[in-house]
Amino acid sequence: MSFSRIRLSSVTFLFSEDMPIQTDIVGKWNFVSSENFDEYLKEVGVGYLVRTVATKTKPTLEFAVKGDEWTMNSNSTFKNYTITWKLGNAKDEKTADGRDVSSVFNIEGDKLVQVETGKGGGKDSRIERYIENGKLVIVCTSNGVKCTRVYEKA
């Protein structure tokens, strides 16, 4: 981790230039781009009509961290969706695209990683969220099918 010093009058501030994901991700993010989203949704079992609408949607994401509780809100013309979790704890949820999964969130290095285990024969998925060049990058993978979605700070 690298640090910078700023000296103002007789006070010196020391701060990290490499902020952890739990600090960097907090706030609102606007959709910028998506690559291979339809193929990913198809792989995890999302039907044609929902995929068609979802791939045309440009959601706004908002992340908050209070103590050990995390929240992500996704707002769009298609659907508003909120999930709250604690790192390392399994949580049953119905995804924004309608799948039933058990999700576990953890931090791996500089990434917020969500592992979805499909229920009732549903497919498993891994979702990595990280900050790169000031943008939120989300990489979703299921059975080798990979999708990348990019957001910028609102």
Backbone torsions as a table, in degrees:
resi	resn	phi	psi	omega
1	MET	NA	134.2	178.7
2	SER	-103.5	151.7	-177.8
3	PHE	-126.5	152.5	174.0
4	SER	-121.5	150.6	177.1
5	ARG	-116.1	137.0	173.1
6	ILE	-124.8	126.9	-179.7
7	ARG	-111.8	121.3	175.6
8	LEU	-120.4	116.3	-177.6
9	SER	55.6	-120.2	-178.7
10	SER	-103.5	11.5	-178.2
11	VAL	-110.5	134.0	176.4
12	THR	-113.0	128.2	176.2
13	PHE	-102.7	134.8	177.5
14	LEU	-117.0	124.6	179.1
15	PHE	-140.5	156.6	-178.9
16	SER	-85.8	136.3	174.1
17	GLU	-83.5	-17.6	-179.1
18	ASP	-108.6	78.9	-177.8
19	MET	-70.2	145.2	179.2
20	PRO	-69.8	158.6	-178.7
21	ILE	-55.0	-37.2	-177.7
22	GLN	-66.9	-15.3	174.1
23	THR	-96.4	-46.4	-175.6
24	ASP	-64.5	-33.5	-172.3
25	ILE	-80.5	-18.6	-176.7
26	VAL	-62.5	134.2	177.9
27	GLY	121.6	-170.8	-178.2
28	LYS	-96.9	144.2	-179.4
29	TRP	-133.1	132.8	177.9
30	ASN	-100.6	139.5	179.6
31	PHE	-61.7	136.6	177.9
32	VAL	-116.7	-53.1	-175.2
33	SER	-156.6	164.7	179.8
34	SER	-147.2	140.4	178.4
35	GLU	-130.9	123.3	174.0
36	ASN	70.0	23.4	-177.8
37	PHE	-64.8	-42.9	-179.6
38	ASP	-60.6	-42.7	179.9
39	GLU	-65.1	-39.2	177.7
40	TYR	-64.0	-48.7	179.9
41	LEU	-59.7	-39.9	177.1
42	LYS	-61.1	-44.0	-178.8
43	GLU	-61.9	-39.2	-178.8
44	VAL	-83.8	1.0	171.7
45	GLY	97.9	17.4	178.9
46	VAL	-80.4	133.8	-177.7
47	GLY	-68.8	164.2	-174.4
48	TYR	-56.6	-48.6	-175.9
49	LEU	-63.0	-46.1	179.4
50	VAL	-65.3	-41.5	178.3
51	ARG	-59.7	-44.0	-178.1
52	THR	-59.7	-45.1	179.2
53	VAL	-70.0	-45.3	-176.6
54	ALA	-60.8	-38.0	-177.7
55	THR	-72.5	-17.3	178.7
56	LYS	-96.3	-6.3	-176.1
57	THR	-85.4	143.0	178.5
58	LYS	-121.1	83.4	-174.4
59	PRO	-73.6	156.9	169.0
60	THR	-104.5	130.2	177.8
61	LEU	-106.1	145.3	173.9
62	GLU	-136.6	126.1	-179.9
63	PHE	-111.7	141.8	174.9
64	ALA	-138.8	145.8	175.2
65	VAL	-130.5	121.7	177.7
66	LYS	-128.1	108.6	-176.1
67	GLY	65.0	-122.8	178.8
68	ASP	-102.2	10.4	-179.8
69	GLU	-105.0	128.0	178.9
70	TRP	-107.1	148.4	175.3
71	THR	-137.8	138.2	172.3
72	MET	-127.1	125.2	173.2
73	ASN	-108.4	133.0	174.1
74	SER	-119.1	120.0	-177.7
75	ASN	-121.3	132.0	179.0
76	SER	-156.8	175.5	175.9
77	THR	-71.4	-19.4	179.9
78	PHE	-80.5	-50.2	-174.8
79	LYS	-165.2	145.6	170.1
80	ASN	-103.2	135.5	-172.1
81	TYR	-142.8	134.7	178.2
82	THR	-130.0	136.9	172.6
83	ILE	-133.3	138.0	177.1
84	THR	-122.5	139.8	-178.1
85	TRP	-153.4	167.3	170.4
86	LYS	-120.1	138.1	-178.0
87	LEU	-56.1	135.9	175.8
88	GLY	83.2	-7.9	-178.8
89	ASN	-101.4	130.6	176.7
90	ALA	-69.5	141.9	-179.6
91	LYS	-139.6	123.9	174.8
92	ASP	-76.6	136.9	-179.8
93	GLU	-151.9	159.9	168.8
94	LYS	-105.5	117.7	-176.2
95	THR	-66.7	166.9	179.2
96	ALA	-59.5	-28.2	179.3
97	ASP	-92.5	7.8	171.3
98	GLY	95.5	3.8	-179.7
99	ARG	-84.0	145.9	173.8
100	ASP	-94.1	121.2	-178.1
101	VAL	-139.9	165.0	167.4
102	SER	-111.3	122.8	-176.6
103	SER	-111.2	141.8	171.1
104	VAL	-128.5	127.7	177.7
105	PHE	-105.5	138.4	175.3
106	ASN	-146.1	164.1	173.0
107	ILE	-103.9	125.8	176.8
108	GLU	-122.3	105.7	-175.5
109	GLY	63.6	-119.7	-179.8
110	ASP	-103.7	22.9	-176.9
111	LYS	-121.4	141.8	168.4
112	LEU	-91.4	115.9	-174.4
113	VAL	-112.7	129.1	176.8
114	GLN	-114.8	124.1	175.9
115	VAL	-109.2	118.1	178.1
116	GLU	-99.7	127.2	174.2
117	THR	-106.9	116.9	-177.4
118	GLY	-65.4	142.6	177.4
119	LYS	-105.5	154.5	175.9
120	GLY	58.2	39.3	-180.0
121	GLY	86.7	3.1	179.3
122	GLY	-70.7	161.8	-177.1
123	LYS	-83.2	150.5	174.9
124	ASP	-85.2	156.5	-178.0
125	SER	-151.7	154.8	175.3
126	ARG	-126.4	129.5	-179.0
127	ILE	-123.3	119.5	178.5
128	GLU	-108.6	131.6	177.3
129	ARG	-121.2	129.0	179.6
130	TYR	-154.4	163.2	-179.6
131	ILE	-101.2	129.7	178.0
132	GLU	-138.6	121.9	-178.0
133	ASN	52.8	40.6	177.5
134	GLY	77.9	2.1	-179.9
135	LYS	-111.4	149.3	175.0
136	LEU	-85.9	120.0	178.2
137	VAL	-109.3	130.7	178.3
138	ILE	-121.3	120.1	179.9
139	VAL	-114.5	118.5	-179.6
140	CYS	-109.0	131.7	-178.4
141	THR	-134.8	135.2	173.6
142	SER	-146.0	122.9	179.1
143	ASN	48.6	41.6	176.7
144	GLY	83.8	-6.3	176.4
145	VAL	-90.0	123.0	-172.5
146	LYS	-119.3	136.9	177.8
147	CYS	-126.4	141.8	176.5
148	THR	-124.5	129.1	177.0
149	ARG	-124.1	140.3	-175.5
150	VAL	-124.0	140.0	179.4
151	TYR	-131.4	153.2	173.3
152	GLU	-120.3	153.3	-178.1
153	LYS	-60.5	133.6	-178.4
154	ALA	-75.3	NA	NA
